[in-house]
Amino acid sequence: MIQSTLSVKEAASFLNVRPKTIRHWIALGKLPASRIGRAYIIPMEEVGKMLSASRVIPKKASATNKGQMAQFRSLLRSRGKLNKDKYIADFRAEMDFQRKRDSRA
């Protein structure tokens, strides 16, 4: 069975990214490919898998950015604005938790 394949340029065009990005994904192992000489051969099936894996699931419109920023400011005020990086990470973790909780509902 002959499998249809793409070059790096063709795969980049298909996925709407730069050829450098395709080579980077191959190096990271995100995109399986074979190397023949200096050229990579990428199975069309793998490009299709990558495309379907990057499908975006729409978010629920729960809180606006203004509301989220207000929550962030109140969080910083309540903690005395010490070590802002830690509190930014805490805020992001809390927002991720809320988004996951909302998506399950």
GIKAGI-V916824 format. One record per pair of residues at least 4 apart in sequence whose ideal C-beta (glycine too) atoms are under 7 Angstrom apart, sorted by the first residue. I is the first residue (numbers start at 1). GAP is how many residues later the second one is. Records with the same first field share a line. If there is no record, write none. Layout:
I = GAP, GAP
//
This chain:
3 = 40, 42
4 = 40
5 = 36, 37, 38, 39
6 = 4, 5, 8, 36, 38, 41
7 = 4, 32
8 = 4, 11, 14, 15, 32
9 = 4, 10
10 = 4
11 = 4, 11, 31, 36
12 = 5, 6, 7, 9, 10
14 = 33
15 = 32, 35, 36
17 = 4, 5
19 = 4
20 = 4
21 = 4
22 = 4, 9
23 = 4
24 = 4
25 = 5, 6
26 = 5, 7, 14
31 = 11, 15, 19
32 = 14
33 = 7, 8, 9
34 = 7
35 = 5
36 = 5
42 = 4, 5
44 = 4
45 = 4
46 = 4
47 = 4
48 = 4
49 = 4
50 = 4
59 = 40
60 = 42, 43
62 = 40
63 = 4, 5
65 = 4
66 = 4
67 = 4
68 = 4, 27
69 = 4
70 = 4
71 = 4
72 = 4, 19
73 = 4
74 = 4
75 = 4, 12, 16
76 = 5, 8, 11
79 = 8
83 = 4
84 = 4
85 = 4
86 = 4
87 = 4
88 = 4
89 = 4
90 = 4
91 = 4
92 = 4
93 = 4
94 = 4
95 = 4
96 = 4
97 = 4
98 = 4
99 = 4
100 = 4
101 = 4
//
